[in-house]
Amino acid sequence: MVEDEYPLQAVVEEALLEAGFATDILSSAEEALTLFRSGMKEYRALVADVNLKGRLSGWDLARQVREREPTLPVVYMTGGVADDWGSLGVPSSILLQKPFAPAQLITAVSQLLNHVTRE
């Protein structure tokens, strides 16, 4: 999960852990790409804020991750306008508008994981 707001990091991490998902919490797209590209872990999904501190946005992160893993589930989070999702978001992704209930996040991740598993 990539989120640069620490209070939201804790909420999202707790929701994912309670649902049985292991998670790495990162603050920037650059950190996430470094970890993803290292191959040290096999990630099953990406949950990323759209607006991140640093050079890359959540949109950029998802596109670069999908270049290596075309079917990796992506859940975007945003507190801003979601209008860019259609043009900047990767296909077969879900966008959650902040604030959202933790259950909405778990549903989104589970739905995308189930879709990938069936293909």
N, CA, C and O atoms as CSV, one atom per row, in Angstrom:
chain,resi,resn,atom,element,x,y,z
A,1,MET,N,N,0.844,-1.164,0.000
A,1,MET,CA,C,0.000,0.000,0.000
A,1,MET,C,C,0.888,1.225,0.000
A,1,MET,O,O,1.844,1.313,0.771
A,2,VAL,N,N,0.569,2.168,-0.869
A,2,VAL,CA,C,1.355,3.386,-0.981
A,2,VAL,C,C,0.449,4.570,-0.643
A,2,VAL,O,O,-0.500,4.876,-1.366
A,3,GLU,N,N,0.763,5.219,0.462
A,3,GLU,CA,C,-0.024,6.350,0.968
A,3,GLU,C,C,0.920,7.240,1.737
A,3,GLU,O,O,1.672,6.757,2.583
A,4,ASP,N,N,0.898,8.545,1.459
A,4,ASP,CA,C,1.819,9.453,2.141
A,4,ASP,C,C,1.220,10.143,3.357
A,4,ASP,O,O,1.908,10.928,4.010
A,5,GLU,N,N,-0.037,9.875,3.679
A,5,GLU,CA,C,-0.656,10.429,4.883
A,5,GLU,C,C,-0.607,9.355,5.975
A,5,GLU,O,O,-1.294,8.337,5.887
A,6,TYR,N,N,0.208,9.593,6.996
A,6,TYR,CA,C,0.433,8.575,8.030
A,6,TYR,C,C,-0.833,8.117,8.746
A,6,TYR,O,O,-0.976,6.917,8.983
A,7,PRO,N,N,-1.766,9.013,9.106
A,7,PRO,CA,C,-2.983,8.512,9.775
A,7,PRO,C,C,-3.773,7.529,8.894
A,7,PRO,O,O,-4.307,6.536,9.388
A,8,LEU,N,N,-3.840,7.813,7.603
A,8,LEU,CA,C,-4.561,6.920,6.702
A,8,LEU,C,C,-3.793,5.618,6.498
A,8,LEU,O,O,-4.403,4.563,6.325
A,9,GLN,N,N,-2.472,5.679,6.517
A,9,GLN,CA,C,-1.666,4.457,6.426
A,9,GLN,C,C,-2.093,3.459,7.499
A,9,GLN,O,O,-2.301,2.278,7.222
A,10,ALA,N,N,-2.218,3.955,8.717
A,10,ALA,CA,C,-2.564,3.078,9.840
A,10,ALA,C,C,-3.944,2.465,9.667
A,10,ALA,O,O,-4.126,1.279,9.943
A,11,VAL,N,N,-4.908,3.237,9.222
A,11,VAL,CA,C,-6.275,2.740,9.035
A,11,VAL,C,C,-6.309,1.666,7.949
A,11,VAL,O,O,-6.918,0.610,8.119
A,12,VAL,N,N,-5.646,1.955,6.834
A,12,VAL,CA,C,-5.653,1.013,5.714
A,12,VAL,C,C,-4.887,-0.261,6.077
A,12,VAL,O,O,-5.335,-1.366,5.771
A,13,GLU,N,N,-3.736,-0.104,6.728
A,13,GLU,CA,C,-2.960,-1.272,7.133
A,13,GLU,C,C,-3.766,-2.171,8.067
A,13,GLU,O,O,-3.783,-3.390,7.901
A,14,GLU,N,N,-4.430,-1.569,9.044
A,14,GLU,CA,C,-5.228,-2.347,9.996
A,14,GLU,C,C,-6.345,-3.103,9.277
A,14,GLU,O,O,-6.587,-4.276,9.561
A,15,ALA,N,N,-7.021,-2.433,8.347
A,15,ALA,CA,C,-8.114,-3.081,7.609
A,15,ALA,C,C,-7.596,-4.258,6.794
A,15,ALA,O,O,-8.205,-5.328,6.786
A,16,LEU,N,N,-6.470,-4.063,6.108
A,16,LEU,CA,C,-5.908,-5.135,5.288
A,16,LEU,C,C,-5.448,-6.312,6.145
A,16,LEU,O,O,-5.691,-7.468,5.799
A,17,LEU,N,N,-4.784,-6.017,7.262
A,17,LEU,CA,C,-4.310,-7.082,8.151
A,17,LEU,C,C,-5.466,-7.861,8.755
A,17,LEU,O,O,-5.418,-9.089,8.828
A,18,GLU,N,N,-6.506,-7.154,9.189
A,18,GLU,CA,C,-7.670,-7.824,9.770
A,18,GLU,C,C,-8.370,-8.723,8.759
A,18,GLU,O,O,-8.999,-9.713,9.132
A,19,ALA,N,N,-8.259,-8.374,7.476
A,19,ALA,CA,C,-8.878,-9.181,6.423
A,19,ALA,C,C,-7.968,-10.325,5.972
A,19,ALA,O,O,-8.332,-11.105,5.091
A,20,GLY,N,N,-6.784,-10.420,6.582
A,20,GLY,CA,C,-5.895,-11.527,6.266
A,20,GLY,C,C,-4.861,-11.247,5.189
A,20,GLY,O,O,-4.184,-12.163,4.723
A,21,PHE,N,N,-4.734,-9.986,4.789
A,21,PHE,CA,C,-3.756,-9.623,3.770
A,21,PHE,C,C,-2.459,-9.173,4.433
A,21,PHE,O,O,-2.483,-8.382,5.376
A,22,ALA,N,N,-1.335,-9.672,3.947
A,22,ALA,CA,C,-0.035,-9.150,4.371
A,22,ALA,C,C,0.180,-7.852,3.601
A,22,ALA,O,O,-0.285,-7.717,2.470
A,23,THR,N,N,0.878,-6.903,4.203
A,23,THR,CA,C,1.027,-5.612,3.537
A,23,THR,C,C,2.368,-4.971,3.835
A,23,THR,O,O,2.947,-5.169,4.903
A,24,ASP,N,N,2.848,-4.207,2.881
A,24,ASP,CA,C,3.979,-3.311,3.075
A,24,ASP,C,C,3.417,-1.905,2.933
A,24,ASP,O,O,2.685,-1.620,1.985
A,25,ILE,N,N,3.751,-1.033,3.861
A,25,ILE,CA,C,3.258,0.333,3.838
A,25,ILE,C,C,4.403,1.242,3.399
A,25,ILE,O,O,5.444,1.304,4.052
A,26,LEU,N,N,4.201,1.939,2.301
A,26,LEU,CA,C,5.225,2.818,1.751
A,26,LEU,C,C,4.640,4.209,1.558
A,26,LEU,O,O,3.426,4.376,1.442
A,27,SER,N,N,5.534,5.219,1.525
A,27,SER,CA,C,5.081,6.605,1.438
A,27,SER,C,C,5.235,7.229,0.060
A,27,SER,O,O,4.693,8.305,-0.191
A,28,SER,N,N,5.966,6.572,-0.842
A,28,SER,CA,C,6.160,7.173,-2.164
A,28,SER,C,C,6.131,6.109,-3.252
A,28,SER,O,O,6.395,4.932,-3.006
A,29,ALA,N,N,5.804,6.554,-4.457
A,29,ALA,CA,C,5.800,5.651,-5.605
A,29,ALA,C,C,7.205,5.150,-5.895
A,29,ALA,O,O,7.394,4.007,-6.311
A,30,GLU,N,N,8.187,6.012,-5.672
A,30,GLU,CA,C,9.576,5.618,-5.919
A,30,GLU,C,C,9.983,4.447,-5.021
A,30,GLU,O,O,10.605,3.491,-5.483
A,31,GLU,N,N,9.626,4.530,-3.733
A,31,GLU,CA,C,9.907,3.426,-2.804
A,31,GLU,C,C,9.212,2.141,-3.266
A,31,GLU,O,O,9.802,1.061,-3.255
A,32,ALA,N,N,7.971,2.282,-3.663
A,32,ALA,CA,C,7.191,1.120,-4.080
A,32,ALA,C,C,7.797,0.470,-5.324
A,32,ALA,O,O,7.900,-0.754,-5.395
A,33,LEU,N,N,8.192,1.274,-6.290
A,33,LEU,CA,C,8.795,0.716,-7.501
A,33,LEU,C,C,10.104,0.001,-7.199
A,33,LEU,O,O,10.378,-1.062,-7.756
A,34,THR,N,N,10.905,0.579,-6.326
A,34,THR,CA,C,12.172,-0.049,-5.951
A,34,THR,C,C,11.911,-1.422,-5.336
A,34,THR,O,O,12.562,-2.401,-5.700
A,35,LEU,N,N,10.973,-1.492,-4.418
A,35,LEU,CA,C,10.657,-2.756,-3.763
A,35,LEU,C,C,10.051,-3.753,-4.749
A,35,LEU,O,O,10.421,-4.927,-4.757
A,36,PHE,N,N,9.135,-3.289,-5.567
A,36,PHE,CA,C,8.473,-4.161,-6.541
A,36,PHE,C,C,9.489,-4.728,-7.538
A,36,PHE,O,O,9.483,-5.925,-7.826
A,37,ARG,N,N,10.340,-3.877,-8.048
A,37,ARG,CA,C,11.325,-4.300,-9.049
A,37,ARG,C,C,12.407,-5.197,-8.472
A,37,ARG,O,O,13.047,-5.947,-9.208
A,38,SER,N,N,12.618,-5.129,-7.156
A,38,SER,CA,C,13.659,-5.956,-6.537
A,38,SER,C,C,13.328,-7.445,-6.627
A,38,SER,O,O,14.224,-8.289,-6.612
A,39,GLY,N,N,12.039,-7.757,-6.720
A,39,GLY,CA,C,11.621,-9.148,-6.795
A,39,GLY,C,C,11.756,-9.899,-5.476
A,39,GLY,O,O,11.613,-11.121,-5.442
A,40,MET,N,N,12.030,-9.182,-4.394
A,40,MET,CA,C,12.209,-9.833,-3.091
A,40,MET,C,C,10.908,-10.446,-2.580
A,40,MET,O,O,10.920,-11.414,-1.821
A,41,LYS,N,N,9.790,-9.869,-3.006
A,41,LYS,CA,C,8.482,-10.375,-2.593
A,41,LYS,C,C,7.603,-10.476,-3.823
A,41,LYS,O,O,7.803,-9.770,-4.812
A,42,GLU,N,N,6.628,-11.364,-3.743
A,42,GLU,CA,C,5.652,-11.466,-4.812
A,42,GLU,C,C,4.377,-10.760,-4.350
A,42,GLU,O,O,3.699,-11.213,-3.429
A,43,TYR,N,N,4.071,-9.659,-4.997
A,43,TYR,CA,C,2.891,-8.885,-4.617
A,43,TYR,C,C,1.684,-9.355,-5.405
A,43,TYR,O,O,1.777,-9.684,-6.587
A,44,ARG,N,N,0.540,-9.377,-4.717
A,44,ARG,CA,C,-0.706,-9.830,-5.345
A,44,ARG,C,C,-1.630,-8.683,-5.708
A,44,ARG,O,O,-2.587,-8.878,-6.457
A,45,ALA,N,N,-1.358,-7.472,-5.185
A,45,ALA,CA,C,-2.200,-6.320,-5.489
A,45,ALA,C,C,-1.451,-5.037,-5.127
A,45,ALA,O,O,-0.509,-5.047,-4.335
A,46,LEU,N,N,-1.895,-3.943,-5.724
A,46,LEU,CA,C,-1.364,-2.616,-5.418
A,46,LEU,C,C,-2.517,-1.738,-4.964
A,46,LEU,O,O,-3.531,-1.626,-5.654
A,47,VAL,N,N,-2.362,-1.119,-3.809
A,47,VAL,CA,C,-3.301,-0.125,-3.314
A,47,VAL,C,C,-2.498,1.171,-3.211
A,47,VAL,O,O,-1.523,1.241,-2.462
A,48,ALA,N,N,-2.908,2.198,-3.964
A,48,ALA,CA,C,-2.108,3.418,-4.009
A,48,ALA,C,C,-2.962,4.668,-4.030
A,48,ALA,O,O,-3.983,4.743,-4.713
A,49,ASP,N,N,-2.511,5.648,-3.261
A,49,ASP,CA,C,-3.094,6.977,-3.337
A,49,ASP,C,C,-2.729,7.559,-4.693
A,49,ASP,O,O,-1.649,7.281,-5.214
A,50,VAL,N,N,-3.595,8.344,-5.258
A,50,VAL,CA,C,-3.341,8.964,-6.555
A,50,VAL,C,C,-2.315,10.091,-6.421
A,50,VAL,O,O,-1.399,10.199,-7.236
A,51,ASN,N,N,-2.470,10.923,-5.399
A,51,ASN,CA,C,-1.587,12.076,-5.201
A,51,ASN,C,C,-0.559,11.764,-4.125
A,51,ASN,O,O,-0.866,11.754,-2.933
A,52,LEU,N,N,0.654,11.513,-4.563
A,52,LEU,CA,C,1.735,11.167,-3.650
A,52,LEU,C,C,2.813,12.234,-3.693
A,52,LEU,O,O,2.992,12.919,-4.700
A,53,LYS,N,N,3.527,12.365,-2.588
A,53,LYS,CA,C,4.681,13.254,-2.579
A,53,LYS,C,C,5.762,12.608,-3.425
A,53,LYS,O,O,5.850,11.382,-3.498
A,54,GLY,N,N,6.573,13.414,-4.056
A,54,GLY,CA,C,7.629,12.870,-4.898
A,54,GLY,C,C,7.343,13.120,-6.360
A,54,GLY,O,O,6.404,13.827,-6.725
A,55,ARG,N,N,8.166,12.531,-7.172
A,55,ARG,CA,C,8.140,12.760,-8.610
A,55,ARG,C,C,6.995,12.022,-9.298
A,55,ARG,O,O,6.438,12.518,-10.276
A,56,LEU,N,N,6.640,10.838,-8.792
A,56,LEU,CA,C,5.638,9.997,-9.439
A,56,LEU,C,C,4.309,9.996,-8.680
A,56,LEU,O,O,4.277,10.054,-7.451
A,57,SER,N,N,3.239,9.929,-9.426
A,57,SER,CA,C,1.900,9.834,-8.836
A,57,SER,C,C,1.496,8.368,-8.724
A,57,SER,O,O,2.203,7.481,-9.203
A,58,GLY,N,N,0.378,8.129,-8.103
A,58,GLY,CA,C,-0.172,6.784,-8.053
A,58,GLY,C,C,-0.533,6.275,-9.438
A,58,GLY,O,O,-0.434,5.079,-9.712
A,59,TRP,N,N,-0.956,7.196,-10.322
A,59,TRP,CA,C,-1.238,6.813,-11.714
A,59,TRP,C,C,0.034,6.265,-12.365
A,59,TRP,O,O,0.019,5.207,-12.994
A,60,ASP,N,N,1.145,7.016,-12.200
A,60,ASP,CA,C,2.432,6.605,-12.781
A,60,ASP,C,C,2.876,5.256,-12.225
A,60,ASP,O,O,3.310,4.376,-12.969
A,61,LEU,N,N,2.762,5.110,-10.923
A,61,LEU,CA,C,3.167,3.876,-10.259
A,61,LEU,C,C,2.429,2.679,-10.842
A,61,LEU,O,O,3.051,1.681,-11.205
A,62,ALA,N,N,1.119,2.772,-10.931
A,62,ALA,CA,C,0.323,1.648,-11.432
A,62,ALA,C,C,0.685,1.304,-12.875
A,62,ALA,O,O,0.778,0.127,-13.223
A,63,ARG,N,N,0.889,2.313,-13.712
A,63,ARG,CA,C,1.266,2.037,-15.106
A,63,ARG,C,C,2.602,1.302,-15.177
A,63,ARG,O,O,2.747,0.356,-15.951
A,64,GLN,N,N,3.577,1.728,-14.379
A,64,GLN,CA,C,4.891,1.081,-14.403
A,64,GLN,C,C,4.839,-0.335,-13.838
A,64,GLN,O,O,5.503,-1.237,-14.349
A,65,VAL,N,N,4.056,-0.527,-12.791
A,65,VAL,CA,C,3.904,-1.870,-12.223
A,65,VAL,C,C,3.211,-2.787,-13.233
A,65,VAL,O,O,3.602,-3.943,-13.394
A,66,ARG,N,N,2.200,-2.280,-13.901
A,66,ARG,CA,C,1.466,-3.083,-14.877
A,66,ARG,C,C,2.324,-3.435,-16.105
A,66,ARG,O,O,2.028,-4.409,-16.798
A,67,GLU,N,N,3.368,-2.667,-16.380
A,67,GLU,CA,C,4.273,-3.033,-17.475
A,67,GLU,C,C,4.936,-4.376,-17.187
A,67,GLU,O,O,5.198,-5.152,-18.105
A,68,ARG,N,N,5.205,-4.649,-15.918
A,68,ARG,CA,C,5.840,-5.919,-15.521
A,68,ARG,C,C,4.821,-6.990,-15.168
A,68,ARG,O,O,5.040,-8.172,-15.432
A,69,GLU,N,N,3.712,-6.581,-14.574
A,69,GLU,CA,C,2.661,-7.506,-14.143
A,69,GLU,C,C,1.315,-7.022,-14.694
A,69,GLU,O,O,0.575,-6.333,-13.991
A,70,PRO,N,N,0.992,-7.373,-15.942
A,70,PRO,CA,C,-0.187,-6.819,-16.612
A,70,PRO,C,C,-1.530,-7.075,-15.937
A,70,PRO,O,O,-2.484,-6.335,-16.177
A,71,THR,N,N,-1.625,-8.103,-15.100
A,71,THR,CA,C,-2.913,-8.419,-14.477
A,71,THR,C,C,-2.954,-8.082,-12.981
A,71,THR,O,O,-3.938,-8.392,-12.308
A,72,LEU,N,N,-1.901,-7.454,-12.458
A,72,LEU,CA,C,-1.869,-7.147,-11.026
A,72,LEU,C,C,-3.045,-6.237,-10.660
A,72,LEU,O,O,-3.209,-5.178,-11.266
A,73,PRO,N,N,-3.861,-6.629,-9.684
A,73,PRO,CA,C,-4.976,-5.786,-9.261
A,73,PRO,C,C,-4.490,-4.440,-8.720
A,73,PRO,O,O,-3.509,-4.368,-7.980
A,74,VAL,N,N,-5.196,-3.383,-9.104
A,74,VAL,CA,C,-4.852,-2.032,-8.658
A,74,VAL,C,C,-6.094,-1.369,-8.083
A,74,VAL,O,O,-7.146,-1.316,-8.719
A,75,VAL,N,N,-5.943,-0.862,-6.854
A,75,VAL,CA,C,-6.986,-0.059,-6.219
A,75,VAL,C,C,-6.386,1.314,-5.968
A,75,VAL,O,O,-5.391,1.448,-5.256
A,76,TYR,N,N,-6.992,2.319,-6.553
A,76,TYR,CA,C,-6.582,3.701,-6.339
A,76,TYR,C,C,-7.403,4.307,-5.212
A,76,TYR,O,O,-8.556,3.932,-4.997
A,77,MET,N,N,-6.794,5.255,-4.490
A,77,MET,CA,C,-7.499,6.024,-3.468
A,77,MET,C,C,-7.270,7.499,-3.788
A,77,MET,O,O,-6.166,7.890,-4.168
A,78,THR,N,N,-8.302,8.309,-3.637
A,78,THR,CA,C,-8.121,9.741,-3.844
A,78,THR,C,C,-9.094,10.544,-3.004
A,78,THR,O,O,-10.241,10.151,-2.791
A,79,GLY,N,N,-8.611,11.667,-2.540
A,79,GLY,CA,C,-9.463,12.619,-1.846
A,79,GLY,C,C,-9.842,13.754,-2.783
A,79,GLY,O,O,-10.616,14.640,-2.422
A,80,GLY,N,N,-9.298,13.718,-3.969
A,80,GLY,CA,C,-9.559,14.756,-4.970
A,80,GLY,C,C,-10.625,14.313,-5.957
A,80,GLY,O,O,-11.409,13.397,-5.712
A,81,VAL,N,N,-10.614,15.000,-7.067
A,81,VAL,CA,C,-11.575,14.706,-8.125
A,81,VAL,C,C,-11.164,13.421,-8.834
A,81,VAL,O,O,-9.994,13.234,-9.170
A,82,ALA,N,N,-12.111,12.561,-9.054
A,82,ALA,CA,C,-11.835,11.258,-9.660
A,82,ALA,C,C,-11.969,11.277,-11.181
A,82,ALA,O,O,-11.933,10.223,-11.816
A,83,ASP,N,N,-12.122,12.454,-11.767
A,83,ASP,CA,C,-12.353,12.562,-13.209
A,83,ASP,C,C,-11.230,11.979,-14.056
A,83,ASP,O,O,-11.479,11.534,-15.177
A,84,ASP,N,N,-9.996,11.972,-13.546
A,84,ASP,CA,C,-8.853,11.503,-14.328
A,84,ASP,C,C,-8.743,9.988,-14.393
A,84,ASP,O,O,-7.928,9.466,-15.154
A,85,TRP,N,N,-9.534,9.281,-13.624
A,85,TRP,CA,C,-9.432,7.832,-13.561
A,85,TRP,C,C,-9.582,7.192,-14.946
A,85,TRP,O,O,-8.824,6.289,-15.300
A,86,GLY,N,N,-10.547,7.654,-15.716
A,86,GLY,CA,C,-10.783,7.077,-17.044
A,86,GLY,C,C,-9.601,7.235,-17.980
A,86,GLY,O,O,-9.331,6.344,-18.785
A,87,SER,N,N,-8.893,8.350,-17.893
A,87,SER,CA,C,-7.778,8.594,-18.812
A,87,SER,C,C,-6.419,8.206,-18.234
A,87,SER,O,O,-5.515,7.850,-18.990
A,88,LEU,N,N,-6.255,8.267,-16.921
A,88,LEU,CA,C,-4.946,7.990,-16.310
A,88,LEU,C,C,-4.862,6.644,-15.601
A,88,LEU,O,O,-3.768,6.113,-15.412
A,89,GLY,N,N,-5.984,6.098,-15.214
A,89,GLY,CA,C,-5.992,4.825,-14.496
A,89,GLY,C,C,-5.747,3.649,-15.422
A,89,GLY,O,O,-6.030,3.723,-16.618
A,90,VAL,N,N,-5.222,2.565,-14.870
A,90,VAL,CA,C,-4.999,1.357,-15.659
A,90,VAL,C,C,-6.315,0.595,-15.792
A,90,VAL,O,O,-7.193,0.723,-14.939
A,91,PRO,N,N,-6.458,-0.198,-16.857
A,91,PRO,CA,C,-7.686,-0.992,-17.031
A,91,PRO,C,C,-7.896,-1.965,-15.869
A,91,PRO,O,O,-6.948,-2.384,-15.205
A,92,SER,N,N,-9.140,-2.303,-15.650
A,92,SER,CA,C,-9.526,-3.275,-14.614
A,92,SER,C,C,-9.011,-2.869,-13.237
A,92,SER,O,O,-8.502,-3.698,-12.482
A,93,SER,N,N,-9.148,-1.606,-12.927
A,93,SER,CA,C,-8.781,-1.086,-11.609
A,93,SER,C,C,-10.037,-0.551,-10.939
A,93,SER,O,O,-11.087,-0.410,-11.565
A,94,ILE,N,N,-9.903,-0.257,-9.658
A,94,ILE,CA,C,-11.012,0.310,-8.889
A,94,ILE,C,C,-10.515,1.583,-8.227
A,94,ILE,O,O,-9.378,1.637,-7.759
A,95,LEU,N,N,-11.356,2.606,-8.186
A,95,LEU,CA,C,-11.011,3.855,-7.518
A,95,LEU,C,C,-11.939,4.055,-6.330
A,95,LEU,O,O,-13.161,3.986,-6.465
A,96,LEU,N,N,-11.348,4.303,-5.164
A,96,LEU,CA,C,-12.117,4.609,-3.960
A,96,LEU,C,C,-11.951,6.079,-3.637
A,96,LEU,O,O,-10.836,6.596,-3.579
A,97,GLN,N,N,-13.065,6.739,-3.429
A,97,GLN,CA,C,-13.057,8.159,-3.072
A,97,GLN,C,C,-12.920,8.280,-1.551
A,97,GLN,O,O,-13.705,7.692,-0.808
A,98,LYS,N,N,-11.925,9.041,-1.093
A,98,LYS,CA,C,-11.746,9.272,0.350
A,98,LYS,C,C,-12.793,10.274,0.810
A,98,LYS,O,O,-13.121,11.198,0.066
A,99,PRO,N,N,-13.312,10.120,1.984
A,99,PRO,CA,C,-13.104,9.018,2.923
A,99,PRO,C,C,-13.934,7.808,2.499
A,99,PRO,O,O,-15.028,7.949,1.952
A,100,PHE,N,N,-13.404,6.643,2.757
A,100,PHE,CA,C,-14.114,5.407,2.459
A,100,PHE,C,C,-14.060,4.518,3.696
A,100,PHE,O,O,-13.188,4.667,4.552
A,101,ALA,N,N,-14.997,3.607,3.770
A,101,ALA,CA,C,-15.020,2.653,4.886
A,101,ALA,C,C,-13.984,1.563,4.615
A,101,ALA,O,O,-13.808,1.155,3.467
A,102,PRO,N,N,-13.298,1.088,5.655
A,102,PRO,CA,C,-12.331,0.004,5.461
A,102,PRO,C,C,-12.924,-1.188,4.711
A,102,PRO,O,O,-12.230,-1.831,3.924
A,103,ALA,N,N,-14.189,-1.486,4.948
A,103,ALA,CA,C,-14.833,-2.611,4.268
A,103,ALA,C,C,-14.876,-2.400,2.756
A,103,ALA,O,O,-14.812,-3.365,1.994
A,104,GLN,N,N,-14.982,-1.151,2.318
A,104,GLN,CA,C,-14.980,-0.868,0.881
A,104,GLN,C,C,-13.628,-1.229,0.261
A,104,GLN,O,O,-13.569,-1.747,-0.854
A,105,LEU,N,N,-12.560,-0.956,0.982
A,105,LEU,CA,C,-11.223,-1.297,0.495
A,105,LEU,C,C,-11.071,-2.807,0.386
A,105,LEU,O,O,-10.588,-3.314,-0.626
A,106,ILE,N,N,-11.477,-3.518,1.413
A,106,ILE,CA,C,-11.350,-4.980,1.422
A,106,ILE,C,C,-12.181,-5.581,0.295
A,106,ILE,O,O,-11.734,-6.513,-0.375
A,107,THR,N,N,-13.367,-5.064,0.084
A,107,THR,CA,C,-14.223,-5.539,-0.999
A,107,THR,C,C,-13.560,-5.307,-2.354
A,107,THR,O,O,-13.575,-6.187,-3.215
A,108,ALA,N,N,-12.977,-4.121,-2.541
A,108,ALA,CA,C,-12.328,-3.797,-3.811
A,108,ALA,C,C,-11.141,-4.720,-4.084
A,108,ALA,O,O,-11.011,-5.259,-5.183
A,109,VAL,N,N,-10.285,-4.899,-3.095
A,109,VAL,CA,C,-9.107,-5.766,-3.268
A,109,VAL,C,C,-9.559,-7.198,-3.534
A,109,VAL,O,O,-9.054,-7.847,-4.450
A,110,SER,N,N,-10.497,-7.690,-2.748
A,110,SER,CA,C,-10.986,-9.064,-2.909
A,110,SER,C,C,-11.624,-9.274,-4.282
A,110,SER,O,O,-11.400,-10.295,-4.933
A,111,GLN,N,N,-12.411,-8.306,-4.708
A,111,GLN,CA,C,-13.080,-8.401,-6.009
A,111,GLN,C,C,-12.051,-8.515,-7.138
A,111,GLN,O,O,-12.199,-9.354,-8.027
A,112,LEU,N,N,-11.021,-7.686,-7.108
A,112,LEU,CA,C,-10.005,-7.728,-8.152
A,112,LEU,C,C,-9.177,-9.008,-8.079
A,112,LEU,O,O,-8.850,-9.590,-9.113
A,113,LEU,N,N,-8.837,-9.449,-6.877
A,113,LEU,CA,C,-8.086,-10.696,-6.741
A,113,LEU,C,C,-8.902,-11.878,-7.258
A,113,LEU,O,O,-8.362,-12.757,-7.930
A,114,ASN,N,N,-10.183,-11.906,-6.955
A,114,ASN,CA,C,-11.049,-12.985,-7.427
A,114,ASN,C,C,-11.160,-12.969,-8.959
A,114,ASN,O,O,-11.206,-14.024,-9.593
A,115,HIS,N,N,-11.201,-11.788,-9.535
A,115,HIS,CA,C,-11.296,-11.652,-10.996
A,115,HIS,C,C,-10.034,-12.201,-11.661
A,115,HIS,O,O,-10.122,-12.913,-12.661
A,116,VAL,N,N,-8.864,-11.876,-11.114
A,116,VAL,CA,C,-7.585,-12.345,-11.667
A,116,VAL,C,C,-7.466,-13.861,-11.516
A,116,VAL,O,O,-6.977,-14.541,-12.418
A,117,THR,N,N,-7.909,-14.384,-10.383
A,117,THR,CA,C,-7.827,-15.824,-10.115
A,117,THR,C,C,-8.676,-16.624,-11.109
A,117,THR,O,O,-8.298,-17.724,-11.512
A,118,ARG,N,N,-9.811,-16.069,-11.496
A,118,ARG,CA,C,-10.703,-16.777,-12.425
A,118,ARG,C,C,-10.197,-16.784,-13.851
A,118,ARG,O,O,-10.573,-17.662,-14.627
A,119,GLU,N,N,-9.353,-15.830,-14.221
A,119,GLU,CA,C,-8.871,-15.741,-15.605
A,119,GLU,C,C,-7.840,-16.770,-15.911
A,119,GLU,O,O,-7.337,-16.826,-17.033
